[in-house]
Amino acid sequence: MTQTHPRSDQTYDLAIIGAGPVGTTLAILAAQRGFSVALVDARDPDVAPRPDTRTFAIVRGSWRLLGAAGVTDALCGSTEPLNGLEAVDGGTHWFGAPGVLFGNEDLPDDPDGQPLGQMVPAAALQAALDGTCADMEQIHWIRGKLFRDMKTGNAGAILILSDETQISARLVAACDGMKSAVRESVGITTEGHDYNQSVFAANVKLDRPHEGIARQLFTPEGPFATLPMPDNRANLAWYMKRGAAEAIAAMPVEDINAELNARFADFAGPMQIDGPYSAYPLVMQLATRMVGPRTALVGDAAHRINPLAGQGLNLGFKDVGALIDVMCDARDVGLDPGSDVSLERYEKWRRFDATAAAMFMDGIDKAFTNDSAVLKPLRGLALSLAQKITPLRQALARQASADQAHLPSLMR
């Protein structure tokens, strides 16, 4: 239910700051389970949203979470099945470029026949989530307001918004992104580093059928990836040194097409830019804590990792699933979901996984973004073994698809 102002006489079970895919999904799932929810959305409802050309790789476990939220039916016709992931080491090799390909056949059978994942346009995902949110009376959706400050105490938190109105809540979820104002307000610092790289991002039309395979070529300057989209299109990510991607994005589209095809037509087939394109800097950032007083950091507010495997949003959905489980378990035994005990469980569950994912992606980037005569044969051996050893390939597929027994209940 959309409201301009929160109810002044109510203490919400959960106040969510940030209404992107992570925050809106959390709001829907919490409300479905009987929690009172306030969702603070900075977007102005009277202003058309900016075009968003991103495409998310939503892996199997995350797709189950979205199914539980009731939004997957609304995405029918907008998605492309993700049937496999291929990684190839480029450059010069004595016996050809080594690589690994794993797909649906490497995963356990899914009761609903779901593939490894789904490729979902960002705009379609947000629209489906917004539509579901608007229909839920249990969600007080406060639009066009910004978070300004917060005061916490033993019984809950008081949030102050940009128009000086206040919200009282037992638990606050910071879903307000990498530059989280909520994280800053509770004094949680971050650590990380700048890769001194940027990513050129665009959608392209492919001449060669992609067959639902996400493909990644590692080059000495950085990866080049194509993620499958409907109508034999692909979402392209080309990693380059800082400044080079920005220079490409400033070129006329005809020159970009010529450069792309000269460099990568042998790998991905002929391609043509299809729509807007952009460049953005690549950084890694991890919060030193995932919780503070009455506060849980969720999604990019807690962790921004190298996007080379498309795991960023999926990590955020893992956070959502874990927080929902923690809240429900606490309520079932009569505990306060916003208490230090409950928040400590959430942090223990999610911090190691998020940090491990960030470090793994960081290691992959460092190991493959070079032309080292020492590292090339070692990584070639690793890729070849992963391709030939079936249990190893299956384990990689399950990790990439978030199809594992230890995950939050809504993802299993």
PLY file of the C-alpha trace (Angstrom):
ply
format ascii 1.0
element vertex 412
property float x
property float y
property float z
element edge 411
property int vertex1
property int vertex2
end_header
0.00 0.00 0.00
1.52 3.33 -1.05
1.61 6.10 1.55
3.30 9.47 1.54
3.69 9.52 5.32
4.29 6.72 7.84
1.84 6.07 10.64
2.98 8.06 13.64
1.21 5.80 16.13
2.77 2.50 15.02
6.01 0.72 15.82
6.85 -1.44 12.83
8.47 -4.83 13.14
10.76 -3.92 10.25
11.72 -0.66 8.58
13.54 -1.04 5.27
15.60 1.79 3.83
16.00 1.35 0.08
13.48 -0.08 -2.38
15.65 -1.66 -5.05
15.32 -5.39 -5.83
16.81 -6.45 -2.48
14.82 -4.08 -0.27
11.50 -4.62 -2.04
11.91 -8.41 -1.99
12.64 -8.28 1.74
9.55 -6.14 2.33
7.28 -8.55 0.45
8.61 -11.68 2.14
8.48 -10.15 5.62
4.92 -8.90 5.12
3.82 -12.30 3.81
4.99 -13.78 7.12
2.97 -11.43 9.24
5.54 -8.75 10.08
4.49 -5.11 9.89
6.75 -3.35 7.37
7.63 0.22 6.47
9.47 0.54 3.15
11.24 3.87 2.60
11.74 4.51 -1.11
13.77 7.50 -2.32
12.26 7.29 -5.81
9.82 10.07 -6.63
6.54 8.40 -7.71
5.74 11.36 -9.99
8.98 11.05 -11.98
9.49 8.37 -14.62
12.34 6.01 -13.73
15.61 6.38 -15.59
16.26 3.72 -18.27
18.03 0.72 -16.76
19.73 -1.51 -19.33
21.27 -3.93 -16.80
20.42 -7.62 -16.92
20.74 -9.76 -13.79
21.81 -13.39 -13.71
19.30 -14.74 -11.17
20.55 -18.20 -10.21
18.31 -21.12 -9.27
18.29 -20.51 -5.51
17.51 -16.81 -5.95
14.76 -17.62 -8.45
13.13 -19.81 -5.79
13.26 -16.85 -3.40
11.55 -14.63 -5.99
9.01 -17.39 -6.54
8.22 -17.35 -2.82
7.73 -13.59 -3.11
5.18 -14.22 -5.89
6.86 -12.23 -8.66
8.13 -14.87 -11.09
4.82 -15.18 -12.96
4.91 -11.46 -13.71
8.33 -11.95 -15.33
7.15 -14.54 -17.86
8.16 -13.46 -21.34
10.89 -11.12 -20.08
13.51 -13.67 -19.07
15.99 -15.96 -20.80
16.90 -19.35 -19.30
20.52 -19.55 -18.17
21.54 -23.04 -19.27
25.27 -22.95 -18.66
28.39 -21.02 -17.73
31.57 -21.14 -19.79
34.96 -19.69 -18.84
37.86 -19.64 -21.34
41.42 -18.49 -20.72
42.44 -16.27 -23.64
45.90 -15.32 -24.80
48.45 -17.68 -26.28
48.59 -21.35 -25.23
50.58 -24.26 -26.62
47.58 -26.60 -26.87
44.63 -24.27 -27.38
42.73 -22.07 -24.96
41.68 -24.09 -21.88
38.18 -23.66 -20.50
35.37 -25.14 -18.46
31.67 -25.38 -19.23
29.06 -26.51 -16.75
25.32 -26.47 -17.17
21.93 -27.83 -16.18
23.11 -31.43 -16.48
25.62 -30.80 -13.68
22.89 -29.84 -11.21
20.42 -31.98 -9.26
17.01 -32.26 -10.89
14.70 -29.39 -9.94
11.05 -30.27 -9.13
9.89 -27.40 -11.34
12.41 -28.09 -14.09
14.28 -24.85 -13.45
17.60 -24.37 -15.25
20.81 -23.08 -13.67
19.19 -19.64 -13.55
17.30 -16.96 -15.39
18.56 -13.81 -17.10
16.23 -11.02 -15.97
16.21 -7.39 -17.20
16.63 -5.06 -14.23
13.68 -2.86 -15.22
11.33 -5.84 -15.55
12.39 -7.22 -12.16
11.85 -3.91 -10.39
8.46 -3.42 -12.07
7.30 -6.90 -10.98
8.42 -6.28 -7.40
6.81 -2.82 -7.31
3.53 -4.26 -8.58
3.46 -6.93 -5.88
4.44 -4.44 -3.19
1.68 -2.01 -4.17
-0.95 -4.74 -3.72
0.09 -5.62 -0.15
-1.82 -3.86 2.64
0.78 -5.02 5.19
3.50 -2.85 3.60
3.47 0.88 4.23
5.38 2.11 1.21
6.71 5.58 1.88
7.80 7.06 -1.44
9.83 10.11 -2.34
11.54 10.32 1.06
15.20 9.97 2.06
16.73 8.57 5.22
18.43 11.27 7.27
19.30 9.88 10.71
18.48 7.26 13.30
18.41 6.92 17.07
18.54 3.46 18.63
17.65 2.16 22.08
16.85 -1.03 23.94
13.30 -1.24 22.57
13.87 -0.18 18.97
14.94 2.57 16.61
13.56 5.96 15.61
14.28 6.88 11.98
14.21 10.47 10.80
13.36 11.08 7.16
14.15 13.99 4.85
10.89 15.81 5.68
11.56 15.37 9.43
8.84 12.75 9.84
9.79 9.82 12.07
9.40 6.04 11.93
9.57 3.74 14.94
10.76 0.17 14.28
12.11 -2.81 16.16
14.53 -3.69 13.35
16.03 -1.61 10.54
17.30 -3.19 7.30
19.82 -1.07 5.41
19.19 -1.84 1.74
20.37 1.57 0.55
23.35 0.48 -1.49
27.09 0.89 -1.54
27.01 4.45 -0.14
24.60 3.47 2.62
23.54 6.38 4.82
22.14 3.89 7.37
25.49 2.13 7.63
27.21 5.46 8.20
24.66 6.51 10.84
25.43 3.47 13.02
29.18 3.92 12.63
30.00 0.82 10.57
33.12 1.35 8.44
34.12 -0.34 5.20
37.28 -1.78 3.70
38.22 -2.74 0.17
40.11 -1.45 -2.81
39.83 0.08 -6.24
40.72 -2.33 -9.08
41.85 0.58 -11.28
39.58 -0.97 -13.89
36.28 0.04 -15.45
33.60 -2.00 -17.19
32.08 -1.13 -20.54
28.48 -2.37 -20.43
25.97 -2.68 -23.26
23.36 -4.92 -24.82
24.27 -6.43 -28.18
22.57 -8.38 -30.95
24.40 -11.62 -31.68
24.77 -13.31 -35.03
25.68 -16.69 -33.47
22.98 -18.45 -31.33
23.88 -18.13 -27.64
21.87 -21.23 -26.57
21.38 -19.77 -23.11
25.10 -19.97 -22.25
26.85 -17.19 -20.33
30.36 -16.99 -21.76
33.45 -15.36 -20.30
36.82 -14.87 -21.94
39.75 -13.96 -19.68
42.23 -11.62 -21.35
45.38 -10.03 -19.88
43.59 -6.69 -19.51
40.44 -8.18 -17.98
37.44 -10.44 -18.70
35.01 -10.08 -21.59
31.59 -11.61 -20.90
28.31 -12.09 -22.74
25.17 -12.97 -20.78
22.24 -14.40 -22.78
19.08 -12.38 -23.30
15.84 -13.01 -25.25
15.81 -12.69 -29.06
19.43 -13.84 -29.32
20.74 -10.71 -27.66
23.32 -10.53 -24.89
24.31 -8.26 -22.05
27.98 -7.47 -22.54
30.60 -6.63 -19.90
34.09 -5.69 -21.09
36.69 -5.04 -18.39
39.49 -2.59 -19.16
41.98 -0.36 -17.41
40.47 2.78 -15.87
39.93 5.34 -18.59
39.86 2.89 -21.48
36.25 1.80 -20.91
35.20 5.42 -20.53
36.97 6.24 -23.80
35.16 3.41 -25.60
31.81 4.63 -24.21
32.51 8.10 -25.65
33.04 6.75 -29.19
30.38 6.69 -31.94
28.45 3.44 -31.98
29.87 2.47 -35.37
33.40 2.66 -34.00
32.41 0.65 -30.92
30.95 -2.08 -33.12
34.11 -2.19 -35.19
36.30 -2.46 -32.07
34.13 -5.17 -30.50
34.13 -7.32 -33.60
37.83 -6.87 -34.25
38.62 -8.03 -30.72
35.94 -10.60 -29.89
34.08 -11.87 -32.98
36.13 -15.07 -32.91
34.92 -15.71 -29.35
31.29 -14.55 -29.40
30.55 -14.21 -33.11
29.64 -10.97 -34.91
27.71 -8.52 -32.72
26.12 -5.08 -32.88
25.33 -2.63 -30.08
21.60 -2.66 -29.28
20.56 0.33 -27.17
22.34 2.58 -24.64
25.84 1.79 -23.35
27.93 3.04 -20.46
31.10 2.56 -18.39
31.48 2.34 -14.62
34.44 1.93 -12.24
35.18 -1.41 -10.60
35.67 -1.50 -6.83
35.40 -4.00 -3.99
33.89 -2.87 -0.70
33.04 -4.87 2.42
31.45 -3.55 5.60
33.52 -4.39 8.69
30.28 -5.49 10.39
26.98 -6.63 8.94
24.99 -5.52 11.97
24.75 -2.57 14.32
22.32 -1.55 17.05
18.87 -2.62 15.82
20.30 -2.67 12.28
21.11 -5.31 9.65
23.07 -4.45 6.51
21.68 -6.19 3.43
22.96 -6.38 -0.15
25.35 -3.72 -1.44
25.20 -1.87 1.88
27.13 -4.85 3.28
29.20 -5.99 0.31
30.07 -4.88 -3.21
32.13 -7.53 -4.98
33.74 -7.96 -8.39
30.79 -8.66 -10.74
32.70 -11.02 -13.04
30.53 -14.03 -12.06
27.28 -12.11 -11.70
26.95 -12.96 -7.99
26.34 -9.49 -6.55
22.53 -9.47 -6.51
22.45 -13.16 -5.64
24.50 -12.45 -2.50
21.92 -9.81 -1.63
19.11 -12.32 -2.04
20.99 -14.72 0.27
21.05 -11.92 2.85
17.29 -11.47 2.43
16.59 -15.19 2.86
18.83 -15.43 5.93
17.26 -12.37 7.59
13.74 -13.72 6.99
14.74 -17.06 8.59
16.32 -15.29 11.57
13.27 -13.08 12.10
10.83 -15.98 11.90
12.90 -18.22 14.17
13.23 -15.45 16.76
9.48 -14.80 16.75
8.73 -18.53 17.07
10.62 -18.74 20.39
9.44 -15.39 21.72
12.59 -13.37 20.99
12.83 -9.88 19.53
13.97 -10.14 15.87
15.90 -6.88 16.33
17.75 -7.96 19.45
21.52 -8.36 19.59
21.10 -12.15 19.82
19.06 -12.32 16.61
21.35 -9.93 14.74
24.45 -11.85 15.82
23.00 -14.99 14.26
22.36 -13.13 10.99
25.91 -11.80 10.90
27.51 -15.18 11.63
25.43 -16.76 8.89
26.12 -14.21 6.17
29.44 -12.49 6.82
31.71 -15.46 6.07
29.90 -16.33 2.85
29.96 -12.73 1.58
33.63 -12.26 2.48
34.59 -15.61 0.94
32.75 -14.73 -2.29
34.51 -11.35 -2.45
37.93 -12.88 -1.84
37.32 -15.65 -4.40
36.29 -13.18 -7.11
39.27 -11.01 -6.20
41.58 -14.01 -6.53
40.12 -15.02 -9.88
40.60 -11.49 -11.18
44.25 -11.39 -10.07
45.04 -14.89 -11.34
43.51 -14.44 -14.81
44.02 -10.75 -15.59
47.62 -11.13 -16.71
49.79 -12.90 -19.26
52.18 -14.45 -16.73
54.26 -17.34 -18.07
54.09 -18.89 -14.60
50.36 -18.52 -13.95
49.07 -19.41 -17.43
49.89 -23.14 -17.29
48.62 -23.38 -13.70
45.27 -21.79 -14.43
45.02 -23.78 -17.66
45.51 -26.96 -15.64
42.86 -25.83 -13.14
40.31 -25.17 -15.88
41.08 -28.48 -17.62
40.70 -30.44 -14.39
37.43 -28.70 -13.59
36.13 -29.68 -17.02
37.24 -33.32 -16.81
36.49 -34.17 -13.16
32.72 -34.52 -12.97
32.30 -34.15 -9.16
34.35 -30.96 -9.22
32.36 -29.55 -12.11
29.11 -30.44 -10.33
30.29 -28.76 -7.13
31.12 -25.59 -9.07
27.70 -25.67 -10.71
25.90 -26.01 -7.37
27.91 -23.17 -5.88
27.26 -20.90 -8.86
23.53 -21.69 -8.91
22.98 -21.34 -5.13
21.52 -24.85 -5.05
22.89 -26.10 -1.73
21.44 -27.51 1.49
22.92 -24.90 3.84
21.21 -21.94 2.17
18.23 -20.05 3.62
15.01 -22.06 3.57
13.37 -19.99 0.82
16.27 -20.76 -1.55
16.24 -24.53 -1.13
0 1
1 2
2 3
3 4
4 5
5 6
6 7
7 8
8 9
9 10
10 11
11 12
12 13
13 14
14 15
15 16
16 17
17 18
18 19
19 20
20 21
21 22
22 23
23 24
24 25
25 26
26 27
27 28
28 29
29 30
30 31
31 32
32 33
33 34
34 35
35 36
36 37
37 38
38 39
39 40
40 41
41 42
42 43
43 44
44 45
45 46
46 47
47 48
48 49
49 50
50 51
51 52
52 53
53 54
54 55
55 56
56 57
57 58
58 59
59 60
60 61
61 62
62 63
63 64
64 65
65 66
66 67
67 68
68 69
69 70
70 71
71 72
72 73
73 74
74 75
75 76
76 77
77 78
78 79
79 80
80 81
81 82
82 83
83 84
84 85
85 86
86 87
87 88
88 89
89 90
90 91
91 92
92 93
93 94
94 95
95 96
96 97
97 98
98 99
99 100
100 101
101 102
102 103
103 104
104 105
105 106
106 107
107 108
108 109
109 110
110 111
111 112
112 113
113 114
114 115
115 116
116 117
117 118
118 119
119 120
120 121
121 122
122 123
123 124
124 125
125 126
126 127
127 128
128 129
129 130
130 131
131 132
132 133
133 134
134 135
135 136
136 137
137 138
138 139
139 140
140 141
141 142
142 143
143 144
144 145
145 146
146 147
147 148
148 149
149 150
150 151
151 152
152 153
153 154
154 155
155 156
156 157
157 158
158 159
159 160
160 161
161 162
162 163
163 164
164 165
165 166
166 167
167 168
168 169
169 170
170 171
171 172
172 173
173 174
174 175
175 176
176 177
177 178
178 179
179 180
180 181
181 182
182 183
183 184
184 185
185 186
186 187
187 188
188 189
189 190
190 191
191 192
192 193
193 194
194 195
195 196
196 197
197 198
198 199
199 200
200 201
201 202
202 203
203 204
204 205
205 206
206 207
207 208
208 209
209 210
210 211
211 212
212 213
213 214
214 215
215 216
216 217
217 218
218 219
219 220
220 221
221 222
222 223
223 224
224 225
225 226
226 227
227 228
228 229
229 230
230 231
231 232
232 233
233 234
234 235
235 236
236 237
237 238
238 239
239 240
240 241
241 242
242 243
243 244
244 245
245 246
246 247
247 248
248 249
249 250
250 251
251 252
252 253
253 254
254 255
255 256
256 257
257 258
258 259
259 260
260 261
261 262
262 263
263 264
264 265
265 266
266 267
267 268
268 269
269 270
270 271
271 272
272 273
273 274
274 275
275 276
276 277
277 278
278 279
279 280
280 281
281 282
282 283
283 284
284 285
285 286
286 287
287 288
288 289
289 290
290 291
291 292
292 293
293 294
294 295
295 296
296 297
297 298
298 299
299 300
300 301
301 302
302 303
303 304
304 305
305 306
306 307
307 308
308 309
309 310
310 311
311 312
312 313
313 314
314 315
315 316
316 317
317 318
318 319
319 320
320 321
321 322
322 323
323 324
324 325
325 326
326 327
327 328
328 329
329 330
330 331
331 332
332 333
333 334
334 335
335 336
336 337
337 338
338 339
339 340
340 341
341 342
342 343
343 344
344 345
345 346
346 347
347 348
348 349
349 350
350 351
351 352
352 353
353 354
354 355
355 356
356 357
357 358
358 359
359 360
360 361
361 362
362 363
363 364
364 365
365 366
366 367
367 368
368 369
369 370
370 371
371 372
372 373
373 374
374 375
375 376
376 377
377 378
378 379
379 380
380 381
381 382
382 383
383 384
384 385
385 386
386 387
387 388
388 389
389 390
390 391
391 392
392 393
393 394
394 395
395 396
396 397
397 398
398 399
399 400
400 401
401 402
402 403
403 404
404 405
405 406
406 407
407 408
408 409
409 410
410 411
